Amino acid sequence: MTYSRAGGAEGAGEPDREAAGDPTAGPAREAAWAELVATARRTVADGLVVGTSGNVSVRVGDTVLVTPSGVPYDRLTPDDATGVDLDGRQVLGTLVPTSELPMHLAVYRADPGARAVVHTHAVHATAVSLLVPELPPVHYMTAALGGPVRVAPYAAYGTAELARGMLDALAGRTGCLLRNHGTITYGTSLDQAYDRTAQLEWMCRLWLTASSVPGHSPSLLTPAQLAEVTERLRGYGQRS
């Protein structure tokens, strides 16, 4: 493998954390890493990512497990687990974390309820980011993301500027588009964050398809209609 590994002895403190009974160490963390890798591979299988162009993270306690930079997801093993603290200091593994780490950490710092983040370069969503400042509300699943999805201004990848613009676009939302770049969504679990990514890409494809018909403009939902859906979604799904 040719991907980079972090210098120094980062991760050397892990045995001490396990010995101290850290609940984020051991089986729980191993299970979270396995789920993260499965989610990352799913972004490729579902066409949301090409190669290693996206990234995924999951928060376990005060540790953020994250896909490493430039590593094909089908090559990741349990030994490749990569983690940082909320300040970005590497506490697990030797592989260099994703270059988009600032965006992931910004989400976790801004919303204590965030437990997973998915970033993709999905084709239709990225295309929409080139055209409008906000994805028009063409479907009621807009409400599942908190309202019409905004487009964050362009900034170079991996920068604090990109993370700041993303946070502005995420205000009151759980997903946004990144101009000339892609998407980012988050949730209380990897499944939820991934579902929001997939729904966002589907809505972007829907709007592009409908708006491409000559002589017609897509019908859009009103704020009142979205508010009604928001209330209905509160009771959606299985309940114990």
Buried (B, 14 or more C-beta within 10 A) or exposed (E): EEBEEBEEEBBEEBEEBEEEEBEBBEEEBEEBBEBBBBBBBBBBEBEBBEEBBBBBBBBBEBBBBBBBBBBEBEEBEEEBBBBBBEEEEBBBBBBBBBEBBBBBBBBBEBBEEBBBBBBBBBBBBBBBBEEEEBBBBBBBBBBBBBBBBBBBBBBEBBBEEBBBBBBEBBEEBBBBBBBEBBBBBBBEEBEBBBBBBBBBBBBBBBBBEBBEEEEEEBEBBEEEBBEBBBEEEEEEEEEE
